Amino acid sequence: MKALLLIMLASGVAAADVVAPPPGWTGSDSTDLGARANEAGHFGGQAGKKVIAAAELKPARADAGVSLFVTRVAMTVANDPAAVRAEVDQFHGASNRAQLSGSTIAEQGWQEKVDDVGKQVEATLAYKDPANHVAITSRLLIIATAEQLISVTGECIARDDADAPSLIACKAALATLDPGAVARTAITLAPTGTPPPTREEIRSTGPSMSDGSHIPIPPMVIQPEGQPAVDRRPVFIGAGIVLLAGAFWWNMKRRAKREDEEEEE
């Protein structure tokens, strides 16, 4: 029976049966994974109530070198094919984001499809990170309900020297991913290259033109149209010449007075 209790980052969700752990594996809540999933944004970054759950599963062998990470995201947003495409593209972009961090990523497999019978979108991704000596195998499922879009992601992360049976068990567990027992509605995936849905504009709480706040602004002098601007530079130059002449005259007068006083002595 699937029994993995995920950490809740928002209220309203209890235990989630999302994966069947391999025999002997143990699971624990992952606050770090949940926080990173919350920061990443989902379904095109739309505004809506979001519930995120995350957990990490490990085999009994401490040196197995394999971990299974599971994330469940439920958002109260419209069942928009563009939003579904945005979530799939973000999932596929995991290898690109790893490459941006300086790793040389080798993508080994990518597939996406719509299951009309199961009313779900599925994507799988496999890539290798030689710089960090790990290989990642992931699976994504997206479903829609009357009010929500729900995605479940499972990632097997294995070292180059990982225990082979443990890695096989981890990959087998990915096939048991389940978004949960909910009433599904039909879901559609927009074509590749479709832009994400328009995000709701966030209203500013700062001063506006109509909220009564006033910032003093000095008056502006606007030259009437068609009237040439007056060039005041000659006036300034003339005033400077007059001042210089006055200073020159004052020095001459003082010098003459001083010479007269010396002759009398």
C-alpha positions in Angstrom: 0.0 0.0 0.0 1.3 3.5 -0.8 2.0 5.2 2.5 4.2 8.3 2.3 3.3 11.2 4.5 4.6 14.4 2.9 5.4 17.7 4.6 2.7 20.3 4.3 3.7 23.8 3.4 0.1 25.0 3.5 -3.0 23.8 5.2 -5.8 21.7 3.7 -4.0 18.5 2.7 -3.5 15.4 4.9 -1.6 12.3 4.1 -0.9 11.9 0.3 -0.5 8.5 -1.3 1.9 9.5 -4.0 4.4 6.7 -4.3 4.9 3.1 -3.3 8.3 2.9 -1.5 10.6 0.0 -2.5 10.8 -2.8 0.1 13.0 -1.7 3.0 13.1 1.9 2.0 12.2 4.6 4.6 10.8 8.1 3.9 11.0 11.4 5.7 9.7 14.9 5.2 12.1 17.2 3.3 11.6 20.8 4.3 14.5 21.9 2.0 13.0 20.3 -1.1 9.6 21.7 -0.2 11.0 25.2 0.2 12.9 25.0 -3.2 9.7 23.8 -4.9 7.8 26.7 -3.4 10.4 29.3 -4.6 10.5 27.8 -8.1 6.9 28.8 -9.0 4.5 26.5 -10.8 2.1 26.5 -13.7 3.5 29.7 -15.2 3.9 31.6 -12.0 0.2 32.3 -11.7 -1.3 33.7 -8.5 -3.3 31.1 -6.7 -3.5 29.1 -3.5 -0.6 26.6 -3.5 -0.1 23.5 -1.4 3.3 21.8 -1.7 4.4 18.6 -0.1 7.9 17.0 -0.4 9.7 13.9 0.9 12.9 11.9 0.6 13.1 8.1 0.5 16.3 6.1 1.1 17.2 2.4 1.0 18.2 0.5 4.1 21.9 0.5 2.9 23.5 3.8 4.0 26.1 3.4 1.2 23.7 2.6 -1.6 24.3 6.0 -3.2 20.6 6.4 -4.3 17.8 8.7 -3.1 14.2 9.1 -4.3 12.7 12.6 -4.0 9.0 13.2 -4.4 7.2 16.5 -4.7 3.4 17.2 -4.9 2.1 20.6 -6.0 -1.6 21.5 -6.0 -2.6 25.0 -7.2 -6.0 26.6 -7.4 -5.7 27.8 -11.0 -7.6 27.4 -14.2 -7.2 24.2 -16.2 -5.2 26.1 -18.9 -3.2 24.1 -21.5 -0.6 26.9 -21.4 -0.2 26.5 -17.7 0.2 22.8 -18.1 2.9 23.4 -20.8 4.7 25.8 -18.4 4.9 23.1 -15.8 6.2 20.5 -18.3 8.8 23.0 -19.6 9.9 23.8 -16.1 10.4 20.1 -15.4 12.3 19.6 -18.6 14.4 22.7 -17.7 16.0 20.9 -14.7 18.9 19.7 -16.9 19.4 23.3 -18.3 19.4 24.8 -14.8 22.1 22.2 -13.7 24.1 23.2 -16.7 23.9 26.9 -15.7 25.5 26.0 -12.4 28.7 25.0 -14.2 28.0 21.3 -14.8 28.3 19.6 -18.2 25.0 17.9 -18.6 24.4 15.1 -20.9 20.6 14.6 -21.5 19.9 10.9 -22.1 16.2 10.9 -22.6 13.1 13.1 -22.8 9.5 12.2 -23.5 6.1 13.9 -23.0 2.6 12.7 -23.7 -1.1 13.2 -22.9 -3.0 10.2 -21.6 -6.6 10.9 -22.5 -7.8 7.7 -20.9 -6.0 8.4 -17.6 -6.7 12.1 -17.9 -3.1 13.0 -17.2 0.0 14.5 -18.7 3.2 12.5 -18.3 6.8 13.5 -18.9 10.1 11.6 -18.3 13.6 13.0 -18.2 17.0 11.4 -17.7 20.3 13.1 -17.7 23.8 12.7 -16.4 26.0 15.2 -14.5 29.6 14.0 -15.0 31.0 16.9 -13.0 29.1 15.9 -9.9 29.2 12.1 -10.7 25.5 11.6 -10.5 22.7 10.5 -12.8 19.1 11.7 -12.5 16.0 9.9 -13.7 12.7 11.8 -13.2 9.0 11.4 -13.9 6.2 14.0 -13.9 2.5 13.6 -13.8 -0.1 16.4 -14.1 -3.8 16.1 -13.6 -6.7 18.6 -13.4 -9.7 18.8 -11.1 -12.6 21.1 -11.1 -10.6 23.7 -9.2 -7.0 22.7 -9.3 -4.0 21.7 -11.3 -1.9 19.0 -9.5 1.6 17.9 -10.4 3.6 15.0 -8.9 7.3 14.7 -9.5 9.7 11.8 -8.6 13.5 12.0 -9.0 15.9 9.2 -8.6 19.4 10.6 -8.0 22.2 8.1 -8.1 26.0 8.3 -7.7 28.2 6.7 -10.4 29.0 4.0 -7.9 25.4 3.5 -6.8 24.2 0.0 -5.7 22.6 -1.5 -8.9 19.6 -3.2 -7.2 18.8 -0.1 -5.2 18.9 2.0 -8.4 16.6 -0.5 -10.2 14.2 -0.3 -7.2 14.2 3.5 -7.3 13.4 3.7 -11.0 10.6 1.1 -10.5 9.1 3.3 -7.8 8.7 6.1 -10.3 6.1 4.1 -12.1 3.9 4.1 -9.0 3.6 7.9 -8.8 0.0 8.9 -8.1 -1.4 12.5 -7.8 -4.0 11.2 -5.4 -7.5 9.9 -5.3 -9.3 12.9 -6.8 -12.0 13.4 -9.4 -10.1 14.2 -12.6 -11.2 16.3 -15.5 -9.9 16.2 -19.0 -6.5 17.9 -19.5 -4.7 19.2 -22.5 -1.0 20.1 -23.1 -0.4 23.2 -25.2 2.2 22.8 -28.1 5.9 23.4 -27.4 6.8 27.1 -27.5 3.4 28.3 -26.2 4.0 31.2 -23.8 2.9 30.8 -20.2 -0.5 32.3 -19.1 -0.5 36.0 -18.4 0.2 36.6 -14.7 -2.1 38.7 -12.6 -0.8 42.2 -12.2 0.3 43.0 -8.7 -1.2 46.3 -7.5 1.3 48.7 -5.9 0.6 49.9 -2.4 2.8 53.0 -2.8 1.6 56.5 -3.6 -0.5 57.0 -6.7 -2.1 59.9 -8.5 -5.4 59.4 -6.9 -4.7 58.4 -3.3 -4.1 61.9 -1.9 -0.3 61.7 -1.6 1.5 64.8 -2.9 5.1 65.3 -3.7 6.1 69.0 -4.3 7.6 69.6 -7.7 9.3 72.9 -8.7 7.7 74.9 -11.5 8.9 74.3 -15.0 9.4 77.2 -17.5 8.1 76.1 -20.9 9.0 78.2 -23.9 6.0 79.1 -26.1 5.9 77.2 -29.3 7.4 79.1 -32.2 9.1 81.7 -30.1 12.9 81.5 -30.2 14.7 81.3 -26.9 16.5 84.5 -25.7 20.3 84.2 -25.6 21.4 85.9 -22.4 25.1 85.1 -22.8 25.9 88.7 -24.1 24.3 90.2 -21.1 26.4 88.1 -18.7 29.6 88.9 -20.7 28.9 92.6 -20.7 28.3 92.6 -16.9 31.6 90.9 -16.4 33.4 93.4 -18.5 31.9 96.3 -16.5 32.9 94.7 -13.2 36.5 94.2 -14.4 36.7 97.8 -15.6 35.4 99.1 -12.3 38.1 97.0 -10.4 40.8 98.3 -12.7 39.7 102.0 -12.2 39.6 101.5 -8.4 43.2 100.2 -8.4 44.4 103.0 -10.6 42.8 105.6 -8.2 44.4 104.1 -5.1 47.8 103.9 -6.7 47.7 107.6 -7.8 46.7 108.7 -4.2 49.5 106.6 -2.7 52.0 108.3 -5.1 50.8 111.8 -4.1 51.2 111.0 -0.4 54.8 109.8 -1.0 55.7 113.0 -3.0 54.4 115.3 -0.1 56.6 113.4 2.4 
